[in-house]
Amino acid sequence: MRYDVAVIGGGPSGAVAAAELARAGVSTVLFERNFDNVKPCGGAIPLGLIEEFNIPAELVEKKLSRMRARSPKGRFIEMRMPNGYVGMVRREKFDSWLRSEAEKAGAVVVEGLVNAIQPSGNGFVISTLNNKVPPVEALRIIGADGANSKTADELHFPANELKVIAMQQRFKYTPAIRKFSDIVEIWFDGEVSPDFYGWIFPKADHLAIGTGTEDNKYNIKALQKRFIQKIGITDTPYLDEAAKIPMKPRKSFTAEKSILIGDAAGLVTPANGEGIFFAMRSGKLGARAMIEHLKKNAPLKNYEDEFRQLYAPIFFGLEVLQAVYYRNDRLRESFVAICADDDVQRITFDSYLYKKMVPAPWSTQMKIFSKNIYHLIKGR
Ligand SMILES: Cc1cc2nc3c(=O)[nH]c(=O)nc-3n(C[C@H](O)[C@H](O)[C@H](O)COP(=O)(O)OP(=O)(O)OC[C@H]3O[C@@H](n4cnc5c(N)ncnc54)[C@H](O)[C@@H]3O)c2cc1C
């Protein structure tokens, strides 16, 4: 078979891209290695994403507008989102719904692990493991196959530089842990993560508890074990899961005839590890640039330029925040203290919910700046 575009990977980025392409009348094939894939993920998504992509209510298991941050010394700060909420989804259902939307739009969705991409004529030939799907020809490729992207390797993109390894365990609710069922809890604690954070995310019938750290630096299993002990949970998890999170965009994620989107491109924000929104947004922007490219010969690089223009300030700001405050427990203690400020909470949540840098009045900026300086000096 011959298609205009082959999208490799049927997670949020690939499914959104395939749907967008098919809706524009571009013949599209979407490869997913396993339709029953359970992507290890906290599944926390902002309200802006739910609205933009019309996520059906039944997929959003919880709508949480309260968040608690815990400092290394055990101080808790409670924060509120008056203008929205964090939605909790379960990835196995979420991804499968997104793929069904792509199929409804007209994309051909096939199950097979892509293991080779060869240049051929004006395009490529894509092969799958054991020829589960007979080789497919496509003029252009979108790599959406996650942090360890085979597409990126086959097409010689620059490396995905910074990877965090994250582990998560799922616990069915018991009376002992039900108290966590209606609030997001985040732990800033060097014993739980020396360079990231730990999370407790409530779902409909279970808690997802996890932590992350830079790959190959610390023992993620030992960190997770300590986290569970510190929370005081003695129940046994029904699922352990782990995966890498690429928290730095690749030096380049577009080529002449192919692009990378989502985790494959390294599009997860530092400090908070948020990737679902950027996966879906990059899927949409990438697909739109691909449509312009196929119809009007516009360069695919337009996609990367647009993504960087829109989101580079957010990536930069969060990189600085992580570099400054996640270095040691004194600084983490200061960070949690700053989170107690109402203006900090409002600005943080407004920009999280809709991914817009919300300008604050000068007086507020000066107040937050002074607090940062004070806490940084104290933290040192
Ligand atoms: C433990 C953990 C917790 C997280 N929590 C959150 C969170 O709460 N909120 C948030 O926003 N982000 C979170 N993230 C990040 C988020 O999961 C990712 O950023 C997001 O899944 C990226 O979507 P994607 O479609 O680009 O890639 P993926 O979701 O990784 O999808 C890639 C898809 O490609 C398929 N695939 C891979 N290789 C091939 C191949 N060779 N051929 C065919 N198919 C292939 C895979 O099966 C998969 O379905 C978390 C990550 C981890 C590891």
Ligand as a Chemical Component Dictionary entry (heavy atoms), coordinates in Angstrom:
data_LIG
# 
_chem_comp.id                   LIG 
_chem_comp.type                 NON-POLYMER 
_chem_comp.pdbx_formal_charge   0 
_chem_comp.three_letter_code    LIG 
# 
loop_
_chem_comp_atom.comp_id 
_chem_comp_atom.atom_id 
_chem_comp_atom.alt_atom_id 
_chem_comp_atom.type_symbol 
_chem_comp_atom.charge 
_chem_comp_atom.model_Cartn_x 
_chem_comp_atom.model_Cartn_y 
_chem_comp_atom.model_Cartn_z 
_chem_comp_atom.pdbx_ordinal 
LIG C1  C1  C 0 5.808 7.544  34.941 1  
LIG C2  C2  C 0 5.412 8.703  34.045 2  
LIG C3  C3  C 0 4.441 9.602  34.488 3  
LIG C4  C4  C 0 4.037 10.658 33.648 4  
LIG N1  N1  N 0 3.026 11.473 34.073 5  
LIG C5  C5  C 0 2.576 12.456 33.252 6  
LIG C6  C6  C 0 1.457 13.232 33.643 7  
LIG O1  O1  O 0 0.845 13.034 34.698 8  
LIG N2  N2  N 0 1.050 14.234 32.796 9  
LIG C7  C7  C 0 1.693 14.476 31.609 10 
LIG O2  O2  O 0 1.291 15.415 30.892 11 
LIG N3  N3  N 0 2.732 13.728 31.213 12 
LIG C8  C8  C 0 3.186 12.705 31.988 13 
LIG N4  N4  N 0 4.213 11.896 31.548 14 
LIG C9  C9  C 0 4.765 12.123 30.205 15 
LIG C10 C10 C 0 3.807 11.549 29.141 16 
LIG O3  O3  O 0 3.469 10.232 29.467 17 
LIG C11 C11 C 0 4.422 11.607 27.736 18 
LIG O4  O4  O 0 4.990 12.861 27.533 19 
LIG C12 C12 C 0 3.395 11.318 26.644 20 
LIG O5  O5  O 0 2.908 10.008 26.772 21 
LIG C13 C13 C 0 3.998 11.505 25.266 22 
LIG O6  O6  O 0 3.101 11.060 24.271 23 
LIG P1  P1  P 0 3.656 10.512 22.865 24 
LIG O7  O7  O 0 2.482 10.151 22.049 25 
LIG O8  O8  O 0 4.641 11.457 22.307 26 
LIG O9  O9  O 0 4.499 9.205  23.253 27 
LIG P2  P2  P 0 3.999 7.869  23.944 28 
LIG O10 O10 O 0 2.858 8.121  24.823 29 
LIG O11 O11 O 0 5.205 7.238  24.528 30 
LIG O12 O12 O 0 3.464 6.993  22.747 31 
LIG C14 C14 C 0 4.328 6.374  21.850 32 
LIG C15 C15 C 0 3.557 5.235  21.198 33 
LIG O13 O13 O 0 4.346 4.682  20.166 34 
LIG C16 C16 C 0 4.279 3.271  20.227 35 
LIG N5  N5  N 0 5.537 2.787  19.648 36 
LIG C17 C17 C 0 6.779 2.885  20.172 37 
LIG N6  N6  N 0 7.693 2.372  19.335 38 
LIG C18 C18 C 0 7.003 1.939  18.242 39 
LIG C19 C19 C 0 7.395 1.313  17.033 40 
LIG N7  N7  N 0 8.691 1.044  16.761 41 
LIG N8  N8  N 0 6.427 1.003  16.140 42 
LIG C20 C20 C 0 5.119 1.268  16.386 43 
LIG N9  N9  N 0 4.701 1.859  17.526 44 
LIG C21 C21 C 0 5.632 2.205  18.442 45 
LIG C22 C22 C 0 4.098 2.961  21.711 46 
LIG O14 O14 O 0 3.505 1.695  21.923 47 
LIG C23 C23 C 0 3.223 4.120  22.169 48 
LIG O15 O15 O 0 1.850 3.820  22.077 49 
LIG C24 C24 C 0 4.643 10.845 32.367 50 
LIG C25 C25 C 0 5.618 9.944  31.945 51 
LIG C26 C26 C 0 5.998 8.880  32.760 52 
LIG C27 C27 C 0 7.032 7.902  32.269 53 
# 
loop_
_chem_comp_bond.comp_id 
_chem_comp_bond.atom_id_1 
_chem_comp_bond.atom_id_2 
_chem_comp_bond.value_order 
_chem_comp_bond.pdbx_ordinal 
LIG C1  C2  SING 1  
LIG C2  C3  SING 2  
LIG C2  C26 DOUB 3  
LIG C3  C4  DOUB 4  
LIG C4  N1  SING 5  
LIG C4  C24 SING 6  
LIG N1  C5  DOUB 7  
LIG C5  C6  SING 8  
LIG C5  C8  SING 9  
LIG C6  O1  DOUB 10 
LIG C6  N2  SING 11 
LIG N2  C7  SING 12 
LIG C7  O2  DOUB 13 
LIG C7  N3  SING 14 
LIG N3  C8  DOUB 15 
LIG C8  N4  SING 16 
LIG N4  C9  SING 17 
LIG N4  C24 SING 18 
LIG C9  C10 SING 19 
LIG C10 O3  SING 20 
LIG C10 C11 SING 21 
LIG C11 O4  SING 22 
LIG C11 C12 SING 23 
LIG C12 O5  SING 24 
LIG C12 C13 SING 25 
LIG C13 O6  SING 26 
LIG O6  P1  SING 27 
LIG P1  O7  DOUB 28 
LIG P1  O8  SING 29 
LIG P1  O9  SING 30 
LIG O9  P2  SING 31 
LIG P2  O10 DOUB 32 
LIG P2  O11 SING 33 
LIG P2  O12 SING 34 
LIG O12 C14 SING 35 
LIG C14 C15 SING 36 
LIG C15 O13 SING 37 
LIG C15 C23 SING 38 
LIG O13 C16 SING 39 
LIG C16 N5  SING 40 
LIG C16 C22 SING 41 
LIG N5  C17 SING 42 
LIG N5  C21 SING 43 
LIG C17 N6  DOUB 44 
LIG N6  C18 SING 45 
LIG C18 C19 SING 46 
LIG C18 C21 DOUB 47 
LIG C19 N7  SING 48 
LIG C19 N8  DOUB 49 
LIG N8  C20 SING 50 
LIG C20 N9  DOUB 51 
LIG N9  C21 SING 52 
LIG C22 O14 SING 53 
LIG C22 C23 SING 54 
LIG C23 O15 SING 55 
LIG C24 C25 DOUB 56 
LIG C25 C26 SING 57 
LIG C26 C27 SING 58 
# 
